Amino acid sequence: MTTLLGQRYRTVLRLLPTYYRAEREEEMVETYLDDMDETGQDLARPAWGEVASIAALSVRTRLGSAGAPPRYAALGSAVRLFALLSVALLAADALTGRALPAAWLSGAGPKDRADFMKTFTGHGVLMGVAQTLLWVLPLAWPVAYAALLRDRRRAAFTLALLGAAPSLWYLVGRPLDRGPGVAPSALTVVTAATAWLTVAAVRCGYHSDAPPARLPFAPAGPTLLGACVLMGGSMVV
């Protein structure tokens, strides 16, 4: 006999794809109800932790690996390829965006060097720390790229979070600092959206059942180097 709590669990389990529910729904409901007192089941509800676990499982099964149905396997492969390529592009942007100013600074005159350093020292200690973090944190993207290729998925996700964090300042903090009514530019919005979509793709695509990160068309190192060369050339032009 199906209890009210059992029906509530089945409602939550509808988050899962049909193929997964067909195989495991009954077993999962029985497991959830196994330790529950039958007299109190109609008053109970699925715990928030259980709902969150089912939601995470729903994402993982929809972004499947080779054993999943073809459309879910293809979706998972597409998300993982986007994540890896986007991390590579953001890594190249971070590297070239710091290598070129450093190269220019090495040959710049004293006045130009002083003007550059005022970015970090000319607005007080707190702002200097903030500007230093904005300069350094995007370098987490190249490390995240390396972590993904070494199958360090949790580290790659954490590093991607650090790499994307400065985009929140450019999106929210800087307009507020400049005064009310100053909206971020379209480029700032697109850059922040790309960074955080990449973070989400890394987290969701490279779950525990996903295959290791691999680029299907080129070695990982030359791909990053080529992206750096193209980006560096576009910045110089």
HELIX and SHEET records of a PDB file:
HELIX    1   1 LEU A    4  LEU A   13  1                                  10    
HELIX    2   2 THR A   18  LEU A   33  1                                  16    
HELIX    3   3 GLU A   38  GLY A   40  5                                   3    
HELIX    4   4 TRP A   48  ARG A   62  1                                  15    
HELIX    5   5 PRO A   70  GLY A  107  1                                  38    
HELIX    6   6 PRO A  110  THR A  121  1                                  12    
HELIX    7   7 VAL A  125  VAL A  136  1                                  12    
HELIX    8   8 LEU A  137  LEU A  139  5                                   3    
HELIX    9   9 ALA A  140  LEU A  149  1                                  10    
HELIX   10  10 ARG A  153  LEU A  168  1                                  16    
HELIX   11  11 TRP A  169  GLY A  173  3                                   5    
HELIX   12  12 ARG A  174  ARG A  178  1                                   5    
HELIX   13  13 ALA A  186  GLY A  205  1                                  20    
HELIX   14  14 ALA A  220  VAL A  236  1                                  17    
END                                                                             
